[in-house]
Amino acid sequence: MIIVFKHLFYKNYVGLSLWPFIIVKNLELKNDAVLINHEKIHLKQQRELLIIPFYLIYLLEGLIRFFIYFDAYTAYRNISFEREAYCNESNLLYLQQRSPYSFIKYLWGEKR
């Protein structure tokens, strides 16, 4: 289910997934196939980690990456869940081809 709620977003952020919802900043974004695919990848990640552990791992990894990069945006972009979603958001067939726990291979690698 996609919900529009503009007051939830900071700066340039326009969408987020909070199981089982996708929340977008404005009505036009409901039709952005790439953004919705990105958020659906997160919903899949959340479901396979039984939701609460996803959020705990996300926050812990974000905190660790912040202390590696000392930059919040770089830390965010390098969270394994985000790396998987950004790398595959344009492939609208990705979720049909995705193996379980695919985010693990994005834990290590170059900074983005």
N, C-alpha and C positions, 0 to 999 in steps of 0.2 A: 504494500500500500504506500502510495506517495502522498506526502503532506507538504503544503506550502506554508512556511512560517519564516518571514524575513527577519524577525528580531533575534534569531538564535545565532546569527553568523557574524564573525569577526572579519573585518577587512575584505579580502578577495575570496574568502571561502564561500562556496555556493551550495554545497550539499554535504549530507552526512547520513550515515546509517546507524540507527539505534533499533536493534532487533525488536519487532519485525518490520520497522518502518524505514522508508527513505524520506528524508526531509530536505527540501530544496528552498532556496532563497526567494524565488519568484515563480509565477505560473508558467512562464515560457520554458523554464528549465525542465519541466515535466516531460517535454518532447526532445530533450537533448539525449540522444541515444548513447553517446559516449559517456556522459556523466552518469546516466542511469546504470549503464553496464559497470562502471567503476564502483558504484555503490552496491550493486548486486553482488559483485565479487566480495565486498566486505560482508554482506549478509551471509554468503556461503562460508566465509572464514569464521564468522561468529557462530554459525550453526555447528560446524564441525568441531569447534572447541567448546561447545556447550555454553555459549554466550558469556557468562561471567568471567571465565578464565581468559577469553579473548580480550576483554577490557583490561584485566589486570596485566596481561602480557603486553598489551599495547602501551599502557602507561609506563610500565617498567622499562620496556625497550626505548620508549621516547625519552625517558629520563636519562638512561644510560647514554643514548646518542647525543643528548644535549651536552653532557659532560665530555663527550668526545669532540664535538664540533663547536661548542659554545655559541651556537646559533639555533634558535628555535625552529626556523623554517627548514634549515638543512637537516636538523634532527628529525623533524616530521617527515620530510621526503625520503629519509633513509630507514624509517621503520619498515620492517619486512612486509607487513600487511599492505602498506602504502606502495612499496616498490612493486609488489606483485600486481596491485590494482592499476598503477600508472603504466606499467609495462604492457599490460594486456587490455586496457580499457577500450582501445580501438578495434579489437578483435571481438566482434559481437557474437562469435561462436565459441569464445574461450570457455565459458562456463560448461558447455556441453563436452568439451575436450579435457577439461581440467582434472588432474589427479587430486585425491585428497591430500591435504596438508602441503600443497604446493608452495605456500609462503615460505617454507623452511629453506628452500634453495635461494631465497632472497635475503637471508640473514647476513650473509657475507658478500662482499663485493665492493665495487667502487662507489664513492659518494656521488650523490646526484644533486 
